[in-house]
Each structure stands twice: as C-alpha cells, then as structure tokens.
Amino acid sequence: MDDAFRQAMSRGYALSEPGIVLGSALIDGELYNDTRIQIPLSMLNRHGLVAGATGTGKTKTLQLLAEQMSAIGIPVFVADIKGDVTGIGAPGDATNQRIIDRCASMAWEYLPTAYPTEFLSLSGKLGAQVRATVSSFGPLLLGKVLDLNETQVSILALIFKYCDDNDLPLLDLDDLATTLKFLASDEGKPILQEYGGMSAASVGVLLRSIIVLEQEGADIFFGEPEFDVMDLIRTTPDGKGVVTLLELSDVMDKPRLFSTFMLWMLAQLYETLPEAGDLPKPKLCFFFDEAHLLFDDASDALLDQVERTARLIRSKGVGVFFVTQTPKDVPSGVLSQLGNRVQHALRAFTPEDADALRKTARTFPTTEFYDVEKTITSLGIGEALVTVLSPKGVPTPLAATRLIPPASLMAPLDPVLFHGRIATSDLTARYSDSVDRESAHEMITARLARARAAAAEAVAAEAARAGVPAPTAGTGGTPLTAAQQTREIARQARELAAARRRAETERKAAAKRARDDARARQRSIDNVVRQGGRVVTSKIGQDLIRGVFGTLFGGGK
C-alpha cells in the first residue's frame, strides 16, 4: 500500500474528538485498518447524504450511523419507509458468517447490541398514533399534501388568515372544509370581501382535494392530541439516545403525505428548539430515507422552505441526513448544505445513468488515489466512497471505505416483539385516544345556526308583510338559507303582484266588454225606434194607420 495513501488517510481521519466509525479505507482491494474512516460528532449537524443504487447497502449504513449515535447519547429520528430498520431494537447475529468474515478482515470486534427504540405511525397501526393540527401544518405544506397550484394555495392562505383573525382553531379537515364552505356561501361572501375573492371553481377543487385526502385515510392524523416533537429528543437512564422510527410501510402509496409530514416535523423542531450554536454533539439527528419523495413535484416555494430549514436548523443542534439513490434526487440548493457524504455504488445501464454518474463523480473532492467514476461503479455491497467535514470544517480526503456491519439486527424485528413494544410504549398510551374539542367546524356551525334562527324570524315577518308563506325548503326538501329565503319571498311577492295586476287587467277588460255590449244593444233599440218614426210620418204609413183606426172603430168607405 502506498505510504502517501496511508498518510493522507491518517491526516484526514485521525480525530482528537469522538466520532462515528464508518469502516476502513480501501485501495486496490487492500484495507487500511490503522486509521478508521469516521465522522466527527461536532460535524454531524452539518448534515449528510447517503446515496447509492438499490441493494448497495444504504439502509444498513443508515442503521450503522443511527445505532452509534444512540450509543453515545444522541437521539435519532428515522423515517423507516419499508420497515427495514426495526431490527435496530434487537442485537445482531454474531453467528452470521458474512459478519464474521467482514469483521475479521477489518480487525473489528463485533458486539451484538440492541438499542432503545420507539415506534410511531401515521395510521396508528404500526406505532404510537402521530397527529398534527391543520393549523400547524400551514397553507404551504398542506397545499403540497392536497396537490394544489399556487392560486389554490393562496386561497388556502386566505382561509388560515381568516381563522387566525377570528380565533377559529383549525384542527382537522372538517374545520378546513366547514370554513371554506362558509366563506363561499351567501353568509360568508360579505366577510370574504375584506380578504379578497375566490372563484367557485377553486372552492370546488379544494373541497374535492379534501375529500380525496379523507378517502385515502389521511384524515386520521389531522387532529389532537398533536404530537410533541420534543418527544423525539429523549435519552434512557443509562444515557443512550432513543431511536424513534416513523413506520411508513402501510402508507407507502401516499408519498406526498408522509414526506410533507416529515417536513412538518423539521419545521416544528426549528420553531421549538432554542439557538444552540456549535455543540460537541447534536441534540438530534434526523434521517430521511427515500429522500427523493420529498422533492418530487415540489413547488418552488416548498423547495425554498426545505433549503432554508436545512440551512438554519443546524444552529438549533439538529443534523439532517438524506438517503436516496443519486445526488441529483436532491435539489442543488439543499445538496450544497450537506457536508458529509457516503456514496455507495452506482450502476450505469443507460445513457441517462452514465450522465448521472459523471455528474456525481464531479461533485467529489479531487483525489490522486482513485478514478472516481470507475470506483463508484466497482464498489461492492457495504462499500462506499466517503468524504466528511473535519473538526475544522475542511473536507476530508476521499476514501473508498468498507463499512463495518451494524451491531443490531440487520432484518426486521420479530412481529410479536414489534407489536409488544408498541403496546407497552408510553407514547402509545399518550397519543392513542383522539380529542375532539370545539374548533372552527363547531364554532362556525353554531354561529350559523344562531344567525339562521334570527334570520328565520325576520324572514317570517317579511313574508307576512309581503302576504306570502315563509319558505323553508327548496327542491328536494333542501333547507334554504336566510338569504335564499329572502330571495324566495321577494320572488313570491313579485309573482303575487303580477297575479294581482293580471286580475285587475282582466276585470277592466270584462267591464269594457260589458259596456261595449250595452252600447251595442242600445244602438239596436235606437235603430228600431228611428225606423218606426219614419214609418209613421210617411203617406203610406198614414193610410195604413187610418185603415187600422177605421177597422178598430167601425169606420170604412
């Protein structure tokens, strides 16, 4: 082995402070065990990346990091996507031949060890039930869960603002839906004018998105009691950090859901923890497995929030590690915040893979000992290229590293033991029962009921004045709002007035017809009389009359 390589590894990784041991440097198939490749504890809050193709050992590297942090008193949170990390709660298998051979080659003493664990679950089936209020989520993260565009997110922000101004707690999805319906209704539109408008189409999209989320089962983790993120920062009486696993295998088909929930946890930690500056070791380390799920289809605003949180939460004493397949899965703004890197093997089967490989190789520090692009493709399972930050903040030399095996079980925990630990957990007892206190849904519903009762009395009086019955239901028996009742009364009054006008018109027309008929009859009589007068005054008429009189009185010629 080249002396220059030995010296470079010794200068870069020989620490004067405690560190997390990763393994031994490897070059041309030969191991250098005199100086271990390790991460200084004081640099863990500079965040990190564990990357590599499927099956190269990323999850076991996560487990290795988490268990060593726990051993020295650092609490750990892990998003366990597939349930592979539950074995950290049981000791490893000292009889496994692969473990024996690896430890022998690395001169490493293997001590099977179990670590204190807690299990959380978004569904409540695989751990203590985790809940968050709609209000604490905020419109931006909730908009990602609901898959909303920027316009729809702005409407969501309007709703949050209205509820904050009017002391209406937004705890669950019912609160959100009720507030949205109220602001879009006749009663809410005058209020909405103070905040800006929203189209009926956007309201429909939001309501449908809420319904879809409820049907996916996501409504169960919106509510109270809200999970206290300080429960993540716990140690055992003997000083070990508790490893909290968020079990997500039963919601793997809802990536937006759990990724946004984990971002919520980070945001809550940032808001809750005081400024701590540079600590000898972090207060908490946070692991995102399958980190690409955080960033798929994420808006620019959300990416900005993730980048800002990653940059600022360091000063709160929290380290964040992203675990994913390739560095390009992580946005460049976030990637630039990650000081510690463990790169497992990448495979190049397509031109796109080859391009990603070249880009990844260019992101590592220059080295005279490795052809980085070639080395990445030739690494075996449990081997990785490593570069971390030294205690002075300087990147260490790039080292191809054979990683030591985790001391805990490298398999899922036995189901009986797993569910037994959930049943006896303090967190399960604390968060198992939901609490449904008065919130926006109940408060708005009660206010509307009182307003509608008062409006109903006014509507009845108005109907009486208008001389129409007070309407109470629409088509199909649907109850009418006060505004709808008022409009219905006005409509009925208009119809009544129109009917009265028609009746008066018909009465006048009938009277006119009667007068016309009377005049026509009078004209007929007058005509007869005039004709009779003319007969009397004519000679023939006179002769006729004399003849008639003669006959009557016995006269004649």
Disulfide bonds with the S-S distance in Angstrom:
none
